[in-house]
């Protein structure tokens, strides 16, 4: 099932959150049924119900913050179409906060 499904069925994806994002999203994993949301931008806008979430993920222009990493099916969306990366039913999305270490 894809977002272009003529029957208008929900698009089912799994989103996993890591690090401090677990606190913002209030869980570490969600199974989401979306209707008419065919890209990463739509998914993230749907998931961000608080201003804290929106400012953590998006800059003032609505672009993904440079220190946030979003991976679709194991591939960083920065190597695809960034926020315009299309979603397909069954996709797994991982969202990572800034990572520091030494």
Long-range contacts (C-beta under 8 A, 24 or more apart in sequence): 1-88, 1-89, 1-90, 2-38, 2-88, 2-89, 3-36, 3-37, 3-38, 3-39, 3-86, 3-87, 3-88, 4-38, 5-89, 8-35, 10-34, 10-35, 11-35, 11-37, 11-38, 11-87, 11-88, 11-89, 12-89, 12-90, 13-43, 13-87, 13-89, 13-90, 13-91, 13-92, 13-93, 14-91, 14-92, 14-93, 15-43, 15-47, 15-92, 15-93, 15-94, 15-95, 16-92, 16-93, 16-94, 16-95, 17-95, 18-94, 18-95, 18-96, 18-97, 19-96, 19-97, 19-99, 20-97, 21-56, 21-95, 21-96, 21-97, 24-50, 24-52, 24-53, 24-56, 25-53, 34-87, 37-87, 38-86, 38-87, 39-81, 39-83, 39-84, 39-85, 39-86, 39-87, 40-70, 40-72, 40-77, 40-82, 40-83, 40-84, 40-85, 40-87, 40-93, 41-83, 41-84, 42-87, 43-87, 43-93, 44-70, 44-83, 44-95, 56-97, 57-95, 67-97, 67-98, 68-95, 68-96, 68-97, 68-98, 69-95, 69-96, 70-94, 70-95, 70-96, 71-95, 71-96
